[in-house]
Amino acid sequence: MRRSILAFDRVLVLLLGLVLVVAGVAAVGWQVGFLADVWPDVPSSVDVDTSRVADAPNFAVLAGVVGVALVVIGLWWLLAHLPRRAVGSLRLPSGSVPGRVVVEPGPAVATAAEVLADDPLIRSASGAVLSDRGELVVRLRATVDPDSDLDAVVAACDGVLADLARVLPADQLRSRVELSVLRRGEAGPRVR
């Protein structure tokens, strides 16, 4: 979630909470009778005539506009809270030539997953670059047979991640490898 949305949420929730607390205290004080001590002209009962508002010629149009505005605001709020995990281009360290050099991490991570999938110990692999809790994370997912040597699988993953660190700016990225182990019945000959 972006910081601006988070700040907006906190301010809005604070204001809504204050309004609810004040309204609740006022309602209890009105029923108990101590609101009259603070506000001497408080009415003892409230009679609301809704026919003046509902019978107005522009009421239907105004209600429709307010309803549409509330729907748009609600949809915007929900969409603003969807997690954005895609990552754009990464800036490479500047070299001897002045300027800005960027790299798209997606193709490099996809190639790393293909290289990992080519290892005889790995059945399949996929990769992606995600934004997770403010950190950029290279996530590799690999599937292995149940009788695979775990040390060899970890060494293969480490080798692919080391190669990837030479291509992408390693100081900006973290890495995560998720291994899935096939069940005994699913293991079969690997066809290439």
Long-range contacts (C-beta under 8 A, 24 or more apart in sequence): 1-80, 1-81, 1-83, 2-80, 2-84, 5-80, 5-81, 84-131, 85-130, 85-131, 85-132, 86-130, 86-131, 87-129, 87-130, 87-131, 87-136, 90-136, 90-168, 90-169, 90-172, 90-173, 91-169, 91-172, 92-169, 93-169, 103-167, 103-168, 103-169, 105-129, 105-136, 105-138, 105-168, 105-173, 108-164, 108-167, 108-168, 109-138, 109-140, 109-164, 109-168, 112-138, 112-140, 112-160, 112-161, 112-163, 112-164, 113-140, 113-141, 115-160, 115-163, 116-140, 116-142, 116-156, 116-157, 116-160, 117-142, 119-156, 120-190, 121-145, 121-148, 121-149, 121-152, 121-153, 121-156, 122-153, 122-156, 123-182, 123-190, 129-173, 135-174, 136-172, 136-173, 136-174, 137-173, 137-174, 137-175, 137-176, 138-164, 138-168, 138-173, 138-174, 138-175, 138-176, 139-175, 139-176, 139-177, 139-178, 140-175, 140-176, 140-177, 140-178, 141-177, 141-178, 141-180, 142-177, 142-178, 142-179, 142-180, 143-179, 143-180, 143-181, 143-182, 144-179, 144-180, 144-181, 144-182, 145-181, 145-182, 145-187, 146-181, 146-182, 146-183, 146-184, 146-187, 147-187, 148-181, 153-179
